[in-house]
Amino acid sequence: MKSLKVFISSCLLALALNATAAPMAIDLTAWQKLGLGNVGVAGDDTFTLSVPEMANSKGLIFLSENMLPDNYRVSFDFQTSNGDGVLVMLLALTSIDGGDVLVPDNYDGNWPYFKDGVDHSAYAIALHTHAHQPNSFIRKIPGFDLLAQTHDPFETAGSVQWNSLVIEKNGGNIKLIQNNNQLLLEVNDFDGNPLSEGYLGFRLSPAKSQPFEVSYRNLQIEHLSED
């Protein structure tokens, strides 16, 4: 019975991943860096983000050129330089009134500016958190309310290898799918004012005493049909 349930779950997930989708154009050279660190763009779907030790940077966010729609799928592979940094994705990121993301001129990449602030809204997805705590999670800003969490699958040994990730956002429904089409987390935020369109952000923060670098490849963003 257990194997049948697994088979049915895999089939349902495959159907979800085959939902009608239209590829969106990506120009990574037009994306914006917020915080302190370096961005290296090697093509339309390949880039590297790096930050020095925490004494010189609290992190950075690589922000999409334009807002993304309410329903989309983003997929990519990632590999970290070590197991000590933290990797976060930001979905539907806007100012609290639905406008552009705002940071001060001297913004050093500190996470509390977004995590504890009240000026922005977003879904924050922690992918690799081994440096601080053992969970991957989806939280909602402002308030940093926990929507779902599970044990971080990208432990020290796993994150330094290439991993594949798919994130689907259908309004307040968010799916996080890791290697081999395994559903890692799912959230239905329909009773709490679900966030709609907004910017997509790749965030990383360093360990205390060493730099942190993340390489990304095969980045694709697709607009999902509302059907």
C-alpha positions as CSV (number, residue, x, y, z in Angstrom):
1,M,0.0,0.0,0.0
2,K,2.8,2.4,0.8
3,S,4.4,1.9,-2.6
4,L,1.1,2.5,-4.3
5,K,0.7,5.8,-2.4
6,V,4.2,6.9,-3.4
7,F,3.4,6.0,-7.1
8,I,0.2,8.0,-7.0
9,S,1.9,11.0,-5.4
10,S,4.6,10.9,-8.0
11,C,2.0,10.8,-10.8
12,L,0.1,13.8,-9.4
13,L,3.4,15.7,-9.0
14,A,4.3,14.9,-12.6
15,L,0.9,16.2,-13.8
16,A,1.5,19.4,-11.8
17,L,4.9,19.9,-13.4
18,N,3.4,19.4,-16.8
19,A,0.9,22.2,-16.4
20,T,0.6,24.7,-19.3
21,A,3.6,27.0,-19.1
22,A,5.1,29.7,-21.2
23,P,8.8,30.5,-21.0
24,M,9.7,34.0,-19.9
25,A,12.7,35.9,-21.3
26,I,15.5,36.4,-18.8
27,D,18.2,39.1,-19.1
28,L,20.4,38.6,-16.0
29,T,22.5,41.6,-16.9
30,A,19.5,43.8,-16.1
31,W,18.9,42.3,-12.7
32,Q,19.8,44.4,-9.6
33,K,22.2,43.6,-6.8
34,L,21.2,44.8,-3.3
35,G,23.8,44.5,-0.6
36,L,27.5,43.8,-0.6
37,G,29.2,41.1,-2.7
38,N,29.7,40.1,-6.3
39,V,27.5,38.9,-9.2
40,G,29.0,37.1,-12.1
41,V,26.7,36.5,-15.1
42,A,27.9,33.8,-17.6
43,G,24.9,33.6,-19.8
44,D,21.1,33.8,-20.0
45,D,20.7,31.0,-17.4
46,T,24.0,30.8,-15.5
47,F,25.4,33.1,-12.8
48,T,27.4,33.2,-9.6
49,L,26.8,35.1,-6.4
50,S,29.5,35.6,-3.8
51,V,29.9,37.4,-0.5
52,P,33.0,37.9,1.7
53,E,33.1,37.0,5.4
54,M,30.3,38.5,7.6
55,A,32.6,41.3,8.9
56,N,32.5,42.8,5.4
57,S,29.0,41.9,4.2
58,K,25.8,40.8,5.8
59,G,24.7,39.3,2.4
60,L,23.2,40.3,-0.9
61,I,20.0,39.9,-3.0
62,F,20.0,39.4,-6.7
63,L,16.7,40.9,-7.8
64,S,14.8,40.3,-11.0
65,E,14.5,43.1,-13.5
66,N,10.7,43.1,-13.5
67,M,7.9,41.9,-11.3
68,L,6.8,38.3,-12.0
69,P,3.1,37.4,-12.4
70,D,0.9,35.7,-9.8
71,N,1.5,32.2,-11.3
72,Y,4.9,31.0,-12.4
73,R,7.5,28.3,-12.1
74,V,11.2,29.0,-11.5
75,S,13.7,26.1,-11.8
76,F,17.5,26.0,-11.5
77,D,20.5,24.0,-10.3
78,F,22.7,25.3,-7.5
79,Q,25.9,24.4,-5.9
80,T,27.5,26.1,-2.8
81,S,31.2,26.6,-2.1
82,N,30.9,25.3,1.5
83,G,28.3,24.3,4.1
84,D,28.3,27.4,6.2
85,G,26.4,30.1,4.3
86,V,22.6,30.5,4.0
87,L,20.6,30.5,0.8
88,V,17.2,32.1,0.5
89,M,14.6,32.7,-2.2
90,L,12.2,35.6,-2.1
91,L,8.9,35.4,-4.1
92,A,6.4,38.2,-4.7
93,L,8.8,40.7,-3.1
94,T,7.4,44.3,-3.2
95,S,7.1,47.3,-0.9
96,I,4.2,47.0,1.4
97,D,2.0,49.0,-1.0
98,G,2.9,46.7,-3.9
99,G,5.6,48.9,-5.4
100,D,9.3,48.6,-5.9
101,V,11.8,47.2,-3.4
102,L,13.4,50.0,-1.4
103,V,16.8,49.9,0.4
104,P,18.9,52.7,1.8
105,D,22.0,53.8,-0.1
106,N,24.3,52.1,2.4
107,Y,22.4,48.8,2.6
108,D,24.9,46.2,3.7
109,G,22.7,43.2,2.9
110,N,21.5,42.6,6.4
111,W,18.6,40.2,6.6
112,P,16.7,41.8,9.5
113,Y,15.9,44.8,7.2
114,F,13.5,42.5,5.4
115,K,12.9,39.8,8.0
116,D,11.9,42.1,10.9
117,G,10.9,45.1,8.9
118,V,7.3,46.3,8.0
119,D,8.1,48.1,4.7
120,H,8.0,45.0,2.4
121,S,6.0,41.9,1.8
122,A,7.3,38.5,0.3
123,Y,7.4,34.8,0.7
124,A,10.8,33.8,2.0
125,I,12.0,30.3,1.3
126,A,15.1,29.1,3.1
127,L,16.8,26.3,1.0
128,H,20.2,25.8,2.7
129,T,20.3,26.8,6.4
130,H,22.8,24.5,7.9
131,A,24.9,27.4,9.3
132,H,22.2,28.5,11.6
133,Q,19.5,25.9,12.1
134,P,18.4,22.5,10.6
135,N,15.3,23.4,8.7
136,S,14.2,24.6,5.3
137,F,11.0,26.7,5.6
138,I,8.6,29.0,3.9
139,R,7.7,32.2,5.8
140,K,5.8,35.3,5.1
141,I,6.9,38.9,5.4
142,P,6.0,41.1,7.2
143,G,5.9,39.3,10.4
144,F,8.1,36.4,9.3
145,D,5.2,34.0,10.1
146,L,6.1,30.3,9.6
147,L,3.9,28.7,6.9
148,A,5.7,25.4,6.6
149,Q,9.0,23.8,7.4
150,T,10.9,20.5,7.1
151,H,14.4,19.2,7.8
152,D,16.9,21.0,5.5
153,P,17.8,18.4,2.8
154,F,20.8,20.4,1.7
155,E,23.1,19.6,4.6
156,T,26.8,20.4,4.4
157,A,27.7,17.4,2.2
158,G,24.7,17.9,-0.1
159,S,24.9,21.6,-0.8
160,V,28.4,21.5,-2.2
161,Q,27.1,19.2,-5.0
162,W,24.8,20.2,-7.8
163,N,21.2,20.2,-6.7
164,S,18.0,20.8,-8.8
165,L,15.2,22.8,-7.5
166,V,11.7,23.8,-8.8
167,I,9.5,26.4,-7.1
168,E,5.9,26.8,-8.3
169,K,3.7,29.8,-7.2
170,N,0.0,29.7,-8.0
171,G,-1.3,32.6,-6.0
172,G,-1.1,31.5,-2.4
173,N,-0.2,27.9,-3.3
174,I,3.6,27.4,-3.3
175,K,5.4,24.1,-4.0
176,L,9.1,23.5,-3.4
177,I,10.3,20.5,-5.4
178,Q,13.9,19.2,-5.1
179,N,16.0,16.6,-6.9
180,N,14.1,13.8,-8.7
181,N,10.7,15.6,-8.5
182,Q,10.4,15.1,-4.7
183,L,7.9,17.4,-3.1
184,L,9.8,19.1,-0.3
185,L,7.2,21.7,0.9
186,E,3.8,22.9,0.0
187,V,1.8,25.9,1.3
188,N,-1.7,27.0,0.7
189,D,-1.8,30.6,1.9
190,F,-5.4,31.4,0.7
191,D,-6.8,32.5,4.1
192,G,-4.1,35.0,4.9
193,N,-4.2,37.6,2.0
194,P,-2.0,35.7,-0.5
195,L,0.7,37.7,-2.2
196,S,0.3,38.0,-5.9
197,E,2.8,39.6,-8.4
198,G,6.2,40.8,-7.3
199,Y,10.0,40.5,-7.8
200,L,12.0,37.4,-7.5
201,G,15.1,37.5,-5.4
202,F,18.1,35.1,-4.9
203,R,19.7,35.9,-1.5
204,L,22.7,34.5,0.3
205,S,24.5,35.4,3.5
206,P,28.0,34.4,4.6
207,A,29.3,32.5,7.5
208,K,31.0,34.5,10.2
209,S,34.6,33.8,9.3
210,Q,34.7,32.8,5.6
211,P,33.3,33.8,2.3
212,F,30.3,32.1,0.7
213,E,29.6,31.5,-3.0
214,V,26.7,29.9,-4.8
215,S,26.7,28.9,-8.5
216,Y,23.5,28.7,-10.5
217,R,22.8,27.1,-13.9
218,N,19.8,26.2,-16.0
219,L,17.7,29.0,-14.7
220,Q,14.2,29.0,-16.3
221,I,11.1,31.1,-15.4
222,E,7.8,30.1,-16.9
223,H,4.4,31.7,-16.7
224,L,1.9,29.1,-15.5
225,S,-1.6,29.0,-16.9
226,E,-4.4,29.8,-14.4
227,D,-6.5,26.9,-15.8
